[in-house]
Amino acid sequence: QVQLVESGGGLVQPGGSQRLSCAASSSIDSLNTMGWFRQAPGKERELVATITRGGNTNYADSVLGRFTISRDNAKNTLYLQMNSLKPEDTAIYYCNGRQFATRMTYWGRGTLVTVSS
């Protein structure tokens, strides 16, 4: 079992930056992929970005060029650097991790990011 805890959410002005963190309770080396998803009010949860254990990344078109996902295996932490934030980025952001060998998927409880002036 891996527990994931997100932090770093809050209120930010349009055009601003925010960094989210996701701390894992055990080594993230066991997680083949990790990612960030988000869910805006009244909408379905959607993929934001993913990163493999080898460092390959993938981004949703809506955040490409503005957001950067990274992982620090030594600190067992996943990050999401968000720049040039827009009101439409307002959502609860969830951390995710997947183990291919066990077919397990882990989720954090989410952190709210509000982009508003």
C-alpha positions in Angstrom: 0.0 0.0 0.0 1.1 3.5 -0.8 -0.5 6.6 0.6 -0.3 9.8 -1.3 -0.8 13.2 0.2 -1.0 16.4 -1.8 -0.1 19.9 -0.7 0.4 23.3 -2.1 -3.0 24.3 -3.2 -4.6 27.6 -2.6 -5.7 30.9 -4.1 -3.6 32.4 -6.9 -4.1 35.2 -9.3 -4.4 34.7 -13.0 -1.0 34.7 -14.6 0.6 33.5 -11.3 2.4 30.3 -10.4 1.9 27.5 -7.9 3.8 24.3 -7.1 1.9 21.2 -5.9 3.6 18.4 -4.1 2.6 14.8 -3.5 4.3 13.0 -0.7 4.3 9.2 -0.8 4.3 7.0 2.4 6.8 4.6 0.8 9.3 4.4 -2.0 7.9 5.7 -5.3 10.4 3.5 -7.1 7.7 0.9 -7.0 5.3 3.1 -8.9 5.7 2.7 -12.7 3.9 5.9 -13.5 2.7 8.8 -11.4 0.5 11.6 -12.5 -1.7 14.6 -11.7 -5.4 14.7 -12.5 -7.9 17.5 -11.8 -11.6 17.8 -11.4 -13.3 21.2 -11.8 -16.8 21.8 -10.4 -19.4 20.1 -12.5 -16.9 18.3 -14.7 -15.3 14.9 -14.8 -11.8 14.2 -13.6 -9.2 14.7 -16.3 -5.6 13.9 -16.9 -3.2 16.8 -16.4 0.2 15.2 -16.7 2.0 11.9 -16.1 5.6 10.8 -15.6 7.1 7.3 -15.8 9.7 5.9 -13.5 12.2 6.6 -16.3 11.2 10.2 -16.5 9.1 10.2 -19.7 6.4 12.8 -19.4 3.0 13.4 -21.0 0.7 16.5 -20.8 -2.8 17.4 -21.6 -2.9 19.9 -24.5 -4.5 22.5 -22.2 -1.5 22.7 -19.9 1.3 22.0 -22.3 4.0 24.6 -22.1 2.7 26.0 -18.8 2.9 23.0 -16.4 5.8 20.8 -15.6 5.6 17.4 -13.8 8.6 16.0 -12.0 9.4 13.3 -9.4 12.2 13.1 -6.8 12.6 9.4 -6.0 15.0 10.2 -3.2 12.3 12.3 -1.4 9.4 10.0 -2.5 7.7 13.1 -3.9 5.9 14.1 -7.1 5.6 17.8 -8.1 3.6 19.9 -10.5 4.9 23.3 -11.3 2.1 25.4 -12.7 2.9 28.7 -14.4 0.7 31.2 -16.3 -2.3 30.0 -14.4 -5.8 30.7 -15.8 -9.2 30.7 -14.2 -10.1 27.6 -16.1 -7.3 25.8 -14.2 -9.4 26.0 -11.0 -10.0 22.5 -9.8 -9.2 19.9 -7.2 -5.8 18.4 -8.1 -5.2 14.7 -7.4 -2.0 12.8 -7.3 -2.0 9.3 -8.8 0.4 6.4 -8.8 0.2 3.0 -10.6 2.0 -0.3 -10.1 1.9 -2.5 -13.2 3.0 -5.7 -11.4 0.2 -5.5 -8.8 -2.3 -3.6 -11.0 -2.8 -1.3 -8.1 -3.7 2.4 -8.6 -3.3 4.8 -5.7 -5.0 8.2 -5.3 -4.5 11.1 -2.9 -7.4 13.1 -1.5 -6.7 16.1 -3.5 -5.7 19.8 -3.1 -7.8 22.7 -4.2 -6.3 25.3 -6.6 -8.4 28.4 -7.2 -7.3 30.9 -9.9 -9.1 34.1 -9.3 -8.4 37.8 -9.0 
